[in-house]
Amino acid sequence: MPTTEPEPLSLAKPVALIRKMSHDLRGPLSAITATSELFEEGAYGELTDKQERAIQRINRNGQRLTTILDHLILYITGESRDFPLLAQPFDPRAVLDAVVDQVRPALADRPITLELTVGKNLPAQLTGDVTAVRQVLLALLWNAVGFTQEGQIQVISKWSTRIGWTIRVQDTGIGIGADSVPHIFEPFWRGAQTIVPVPTAGSGLGLAAARALTSVMNGRLKLEQSSPAGSTFRLMLPLKK
């Protein structure tokens, strides 16, 4: 009985190739990270200080590679509009609170306040892909954290029946140079180095993936203003109540 051979992947299908690469790489990466964590926890005996630092370095870089893969998949699938959006009801206030709470510990020992302001008319429920929304908001917040040494980061949420959900992320960071502004949403564009370490891959894919996902949701993401006194990004999502 004849069998049907699976269609081979080709360069004409970059999204399928990236997905397969990501899938095949995650197994070895997970094994490396899990094993290094076991070493760090003492499962294989007591470590010297030098060995412990080496294991921590392996762990950090394993996690960084995993994050790069995650961001690459988000960017490629978003840019090609192949991201599988899942429209479902969600509480926008809960999403904002969760994202802010995830970032806030990174500011615990720094002279920076993180404030969330939510307009009273924001609906209790919106319909959209909550995973995509969360990824975009996290990219904007980590970007603000990485380039703000002191002062304030503000997340301002508003609702308009005409525009939809608008979120501004404002910071008092070092700003973005005029020569870098045209490139900030380009994949792998790094520009200035972050002045504060943040738990992201640092590969230049965060903002690129954020804009690609925003586009898939038929929204807009732009740099509204930037100066040596800080920057403001504006996210507009035409989600339905």
N, C-alpha and C positions, 0 to 999 in steps of 0.2 A: 504494500500500500504506500503510495507516494507521500512524502512528508513535506511540509512547507518550511523552508529555511527562513529564519528570522531575517528581516531586512537589515543589512549592515549599517552601522552608524557611519556617517560621512561628514566632511567639513561643511556640507550644505545644511547640516542640521546642528548648528553650534549649541543650541539650548540642550538638545538631547545629549550631546557630548559632554557638556559641562555637568549635567545632572549625573551622568554615569561616572564621570571622574570624581565628583563629589562623593557619590555613594561608595566607590571603591576605595577612596582615601580615608573615609571616616573610620572604617574598621581598624586599620593599622594605627591611626592616630589615637583612637579610643584605647587600644591595647597599650600603647606607649604611655599615655597619660595615666591610665589606671595602674599600671605597674610602677610608675614613678611615685604615685600617691601611696602605694603600699610600702615602698621603700621609705618614704618620708614618715609614714606612721609607725615604722619600726617592725614591719612584718617579716623582714629578712635580717633582723639583727640591728644592733645599735650602729649608728653612722657617726663618722668623725665630722667635725665642723666643715671640713673641706668637701666631704662627700654630700653632706646635707645641702650645701650651697649649689653643688652641681645638680642634685636632684631637683631642687627648686627651679633652677634654670631650665631643665628639661620640661618640667611641669608648665612653667610660664610660656615657653615657646610652643609646646603642644597645644595649649589653650589658644594661643595667638593664631596658630595655623587653622584651628577649627573655626575661629571667628572670621578669618579671612575667607574661608570656604563659604561660611554662612552669608557674608556680605557679597561675595562674588555671585552666588546663586540668586540672591535678592536683586542685585543689579542686572544680571543677564536676563532673568525672567521678567523683571519689570520693564527694562528697556525694550525687550522684544514683545512686550504685552502678552507674555505667556504665563504670567503669575496667576495661579488659580485663586481668584478672589472668592471669598466665602461671605456672602452677605447675611448677616444675622443681627438681631437686636442686641445692643449693649448700652451700658450706662457710661456716658462720656465723663462724668465726674469721677467715677471709680477708676477709669483708665488714667485720667490725669493724676489722681492721687497715687496710684500704683507706680507710675513712671517717676514722679517726683520722689516718692519714698525709696525707689531703687537707686536714685542718684544721690540723695541727701547724705548717706554715710560717707561719701567721698569728700564731703565738705566739713566733716566734723571738727577737724583740727586746723581749719583755715578761716581767715577773716572774710568770709563770704556768706551772705544770707541768700537763701533760696525761697522765693515767694511765689505762691500760686494764687491768682485772682480769677474767679469764675463769675461771669455775668449771670444775673438772676434769671434771665430769660432763656438760659441754656436748657433745652429739653431734657427730661429725665431719661429719655431713651432715643437713641439714633440707630439707624440700620447701616451696616457696612462691615468691612473686614477688620475686626479688632486687632488682629495680629499685624496687619500692614500699618494701621494707625499707630500702634505701639512702637513699631520699629522706626517709623519716621520721627516720632516725638523723642525717642531715646537718642537717635542720631543728632538731633538738634541740641538736646540738653548736654550730651557728652562733649559736643563741639564747644558749647559755651563754657563748660567746666574746664576744658583743656586750655583755654586761652584767657581765663580770668584768674588773676592772682589775688585780687581783693575787691571788695565792693558788693555787688548784688547781681543776682540772676533772677529774672522775673519771667514767669509763664502766665500769659494773659489770654484768657479764653472768652470769646464773644460769639453770639449767635445772631444771625440775620436771616429773615425769611427769603431775602433776595439772593444773598451770597452763600448762606449756609454756615458752617462752623469755621471760625477763624481763630487760630492760635498764634500768638506772637511769643517768641523767645528772645528776650533782651538781656544783654550782659554789659558789664563795665570792664570788659577785657581790653586787649591790646589793639583790637580792630584788625581789619584786613587791608593790606596794601593795595593801592590802585592797580598795580600790575598783576595782582593775584585775583582780583574780583572776577575777571572773565573766565577763570579756570576752576573756581571752587566746586563746581558740580561735575567736573570731569573725573572719570574713573582714574584712580591711582595718582591724582594730583595731591601733593602733600603741602606745598607751600611752606609757610613757616612751621617750625617745630613747636609742638605744644609746650607751654611753659610749665605745665603741671601734669604729672603722669595720670593717665586715666585708663581704666580697664577695657580698652578697645584695641583693635588690631593695629591701628596706626598705619594702615595700608593706603589711605586715601580713597576708600570705597564708601565710607559712611554717608557723606552728603550725596554722593552720586546715586547710591542705592535709595536714599530717602526721596530724591527727586523722581527717580524712575517709578517707585511705588506710588508716589503722589499722582503721577501722570496716569498710571493704571486706574486709580480711583477717580479719574477725571478732575483732579484738583490742581492747585498751583502752589509751588514752593519757590520763594524768591528771597534774596537778600534785600531787605527793605532799605537799610542804611548801615554804614560802617564808618567809623572814625577812630582816632587814637583813644577816644573816650568810651568805645564799646560798639557793639553790633546788634542789629535786630533782624531776625528772620521771621517771615510771615508765611504761615501755612493756611491754605484755604481749601476746605473739603466740602463739596456740595452733597452732603449726606442727607438722607430723608429721615423725617421723624417716624 
